[in-house]
C-alpha cells in the first residue's frame, strides 16, 4: 500500500518547480496522446519538455506565444505505467479540479485530482465513473465531503492534515500524501524518475466550445510588414524552439575585462555546450545539471564557476524585462532598422530600459527572429557562423 513516505522525494521540488503551486490528475487506461485527443488539444502548438525543471519554461513559453495566448489552458501530460497518464499544470492553473474541463476523461474509470495554489488554497477530488464521490482540502481545514471511504484512505496513506501520523504541523506532508492517495485510488504510481527525466507533452486545450484556430491570416486583414515589431516578436518567440550552433562574441569597452569568443551549441530549452580553444568549457543538460572545466578537467558543478559569456542573455533576451510580456515591449507597428550581422539580414530596434535602467539596441534575424546582436553602454553580444535546426543528441550536453 502506498504511503506518503513513498513520495518524500517531492520535497526537493517544493521551493523550485512547485513553489508557485501545481495541479495534477492521474488518469488510468489512457495514454498521453489519447488524453490530449479527448480534450481537443491543438496538435499544431504541442511542445516537449524533459523533466519538471524544463516543464515550467515550456508551459510559460506556450502561454506567451502570440498564436496561443488566450486560446485556452496550457496543460502537460506524461506517461505513467503502461497505459496511464499524469496531467499537470505548474505555476498556476486549476484545470484538473474543474469538472467541466475534466469531463471527457472521467467516464469508466477512477480519477484522482489534487491542487495547491501559491496562496495555499488546496483541494483533492476523487471521481469514480464520471461522478464526484469525495473531496477535501489537503491541509485539513474543512471536513471530507462525500464517500466515507476517503477518510480511511487518507489515514492509510498518512501525511495529510487530518492524519495523526504527520510530524510537526498538520498537513506537513500533504503533497506527498496527495500523490500517495491518488495512487491508492487509481492504482497508478508516479515514479521519482518522471520528474527528473520524464517526457512531458505540453499543449493548449481550447476553451469550452472553442475550436483550435488555424494560424492563417484573414484575407481582409492588411499584411503586416516583416520589419514590424509584432511580426519580429512573433518570430522571436517561435525561434526559442530552434536548436542552434554558432560562435558568440562578447565585446567590452577598452580598459576593462578583455573581450571573449566561444563556440556554442543550444538545444531548447536548457541544453547548452560552450567550447573555447582548449575544448569543452561548460555543459548544461535538459535536467539543468551542469559541468564546468576546472584546471583542465570537466567536472560536475552546481555553482562556484564564472562564465565570460552567458548565451541566454542573448538567445533568451525576453528575460531582461521580466515584468513585461515580450510582445508589448514596443508598439506593434514599430519598424526595425535594416542592418546586417555577419552577412545575415536583420531588423534592429531600440529597446526600452531594462530592470537596471540600461537602454540597448537589439538586432533580430529577419528570417528566424533569433537575436543576433545586443549592444548597450557596457558592451555587446554578437552571433556569427549561425546554424539553425541542428540535429544533436541530448547526450552531447552531459559530462562524464
N, C-alpha and C positions, 0 to 999 in steps of 0.2 A: 504493500500500500504506500503510495507517495505521501510524504510529509513536507513541511516547509524546509526541513533540513536538506532535502534533495535540491533545493533551489537557492541555497545561500550564495551561490556564485553570482546571483543577480546584484548582490551588494556593491560590487565593483562598478556598476553602471549607474548607481543612484545619483552620483554627483557629476556624471558626464552625459551619456546619451539619454538617460531617463530623467534628467534633472528638471526639465520643463514639462514633465508629465508624459503619459502614454495612454493608449487604448489598444486592447488586444482581444482577439477571439480565436478559439480553437474550433475548427470545422472538420469533423471526421468525414471520411469517404468522399472527399472532393479534392482534386489536385489544384494547385495554384491557377493553372490555365482554366479549369472548369469554374473556379470561383470568380475570376475576372470576367469570364464569359457570362456567367449568371448575373453579374452586377452591371453588365453592359459597358464595361470599361473600354476606353478608346485605345485600340491597338496601335494607332499612329503616334501615341505620346508615351509609350511604355519605355522605362529605363531600368537598368540593372544596378543593384548595389550588393557589394560583398561585405557581410558583417554589419553589425549595428552601428559601428563607428562611421561607416560611409553612408548609412541609410539616411541619417538626418540631413546631410548635404544634398543627397539626391532628391529627397522629398521636397526640401526647400527650393531647390533649383526648378523642379517641375511646377511647383506652386507659382513661381515668378515668371515662367515662360509666358510671353505675350499671347501665344495661341491657346494657352490652357488656363490662364489666370481667370478666376471666377467661373470656370466651366463646371466645377463640381468639387468633390473632395478627393484629395490625393491619399491613396492607401498603398500599403506594401503587403505582399503575400510571399510566403516561403513554404516549401515542402517540409513536412514533419512526418516521420514514419513512412510507410509505403504509399499511402494514398490520401493523406490528410494535409490540412493547411493551417498555418498560423497567419492570421490577418493582423496587421499592426499599423498604428499611427504613433509618431512621437513628435514632441514639440507642439502639442496642441491637436485638437480633433477629438470627436466623440462618436465616430462612425459606428463602432462595434456595439454601442449600447442604445442605438436608435433602432427600434423595432421596424419602423417604416423602411429604413435603408437596408437592414439585415434580412428582411422578409424572404428574398429569393434564396437564402442559404439555410433556412430554418426547418423546412419540412423533412420528415422521415429521418430525424437524427437528433442526438443530444448536442447542443452547442453551449459553450460557456464563454461569456464575455466579461472583461473587467477593465476598469478605467480609473485613472488618477490624474487630477489636474495639477497645475503649478500652484494652485491655491489650496491643495489638499482635499478638494472635493473628490469623492470616490464612489464607486458602485460596482457590484458584482451581480450578474444576471445569469440564470440558468433557464435555457429554453429546451423544451422537450417536444419533439414532433410539431414544431411550429407554435407551441403555446408557452408563454412565460409562466413558469411554475414557481420560481422563488427569486428573491433579490434582497440585497442588504448593502450597507456601507462597510467598506473594508476596515475602518477603524472603530467599529462598534458603537457609533454614536446614535444609532437607531436600531430597532429590533429587526430580526429577519422577517420578511413578509412572504407568505406562501407556504409551500410544502415543508412540513416539519422535518423531513429527512435532511434538509440543508443544514440544520443546526448540528446534527450528528456528524455530517461530513466535515463541517468546519472544525469540530472538536477532534476529529480523527487526524486531519492534516496539520492542525496547530498553527500558531503564529499570528492568527487574525485577531482582531480586537476583542471578541467575546471569549477568547480562549485563555485558559489559565496557564498554559504551557509557555507562553511568551515571556521572555525575560525583560526586565525594565518596564517601560511604559506599555500600556495596552496597544496592541497593533504594531509593535516594533518590527515584526517580521510579516507584516500584512501583505506586501508584494510577493514575497516568497510563498506565503500561504495561498495567495490568489492563484499563482501558477500551479501549485500542487493541487488545489481544489479543482481547477479546470481539468487537470489530468485525471483526477479521480472521477469526474463526471463524464468525460469524453473517452477516456482510455487512451489518450494521445499524450505522450511526454514531449516536452521541449528540451532538447539537449543543450548544454552549455556551448557546444561547438557551433550551434546555429548562430549565436550572437557574435562569434569570432570570425567564422569563415562561411557562413551560410549564404546561399544565393537568394536575394530578395528581388522580386519583380515589383516595380513601382508604376502605378498607373492612375489616371484620373477617372473617377466614377462620376458620371454626369448627374446633375440634379434630377430629382424625380420628375419624370415626364419629359426630360430633355434629352435629345439625341446628341452624340458627339458631333461637333461641327467640323466640316472639312475646311482646310486652310486654303480656300480658293477665293480670290478677290472678286467682289461683285463687279459686273460689267459697268454698273452705274457709278462705281467708286473711282475717283481720279487715281491714276497710277502715281505712287509716291516716288520721289527722286531717290536713287540708290545712295546718295550722299546725305539724305535727311537723317536726323538723329534717330527717329523712330525706327527706320529701317536698319541702321547700323547697330542700334541697341538690340534689335531682334536677332540679327546675325551673331552678335557677340554672345548672347545667351545660348544660342544653339551651338556655338563653337566650343562651349565648355565640355561637350561630349566627344570632341575630336582628339584622338591620340596624336602627339606631336614629337618631332625631333628637330633640333637645330642648335644654334650657338647663341648664347646670351652674353651681351657685353654690358657691364655696369661702368659708366664713366663718372668720375668725380672731379670737382674743381681743382685747379693747380694748388699745390701746397698742402693738400690733405692726404688721406689714405690713397694708395695707388689704385688705378682702375684695374678691373679684373675681367677675364673672359672664361666661360665654362661651356662645355658641350652638355646638352640636356636632352633627356627623354621624359615625356609626360604622358601618362595614361589616366584618363578621368576615373575617379575624381581625386585620388590621393597618391597614385603611383608616381614617384619621382626618382630619376637617376641623374647624378651630376658627375662629370669627369673633367679632370684637368690634364696637364701634360704628364703627370705621374700616374694616371689611371683613375680608378673609381674613387671619388671623394665622399659621396653621400648617397644613401638609398632610403627610400620610404615605400612600403608596400600598401596594399589595399586595407590592411588592418592597422595602418598607421604605426607599424613597427619601424624603427629607424636604425641605420648603421652609419658610422662615421669613421673616416680614416684618421688614426692617431699614430704618430711615429711610424708611418708606412704600413700600418696594419688596419684592416677594415674590421671593426668590432661593433657589436650591438650596443647602442647608446639610447637612453631615454632623455638625455639632456647633457648639459655640460660641454656643448660644442658651439662653434660660431661659424656661420657661413657668410661669405662675402656677397653671395647672390641668393636671394630668396625668390625663386621664379614665380611663386604665387602672387607676389606683389604686382607682377605684370599680367600673368595669364588669368588671375582671378582678381582683377583690379576693382571689381564692384565692392569688394570688402573694404576698400578705402573709405567708402561712405556707408557705414553700417546701418544708419537710421533712415536712409532714403532709398526707395526702390530704384534700381539702376535706370529703368526706362524714364524715370521722372527727373533725372539729373539735369537734363536740358529740355527746352521746349521741343515738342516732337518735330516741328518743321525747321529746326536749326540745321543749317547746311554746313558740312565739314569742308575744310580747305583741302584741295587735292595736293598730295605730296607723294614722294617715292621713298621707300625704305628698303634698302638692299635689293633694288630692282623690282619691288612689288608696289603696285599702286595702292594708295591708302588715303583715308579721309581723316584729317586731323581736326580735333576740337579743343577749344579752351574749356577746361573743366572747372566746376565750382570748387571753393576751398574745401580741403579735406578736414578730418577731425582735429588736426593741429593748425588749421588756418592757412595751409600752404596751397598755392594755386599751381596748376600744371597743364601741360598740353599732352594729349594722347592721340596717337595715330593708329587707326584701326584698319586692318587689311580690307580692301574693298571687296574681295571675293568671299572671305570667310567671316569677317568681323573680329578676327584674332587681334589683340593689341600688339602692335609691332614696336612701338616706341612710346616711352613715358619720360617726360623731361620736366624738372622743376629746378628751383634755385640750388638744391642740394646735389644735382647731377642728373643722370639719365640711365634708363634701361633700354636696350635695343636688341631685337632678334634678327639674326641673319641666317642664311642657308636653311630656311624653314622647309620642313617636310610635313605634310598633313596625312592623317589616316594611316599611320604606320601600323604594322602588324607585329606586336611583340607580346610574348607570353608573360603572365604575372610573375613567374619566377625570375625574370630579368631584373625585378625590383627588390629582390630579397637577398640578403647577405648570407655568409656562411653560418 
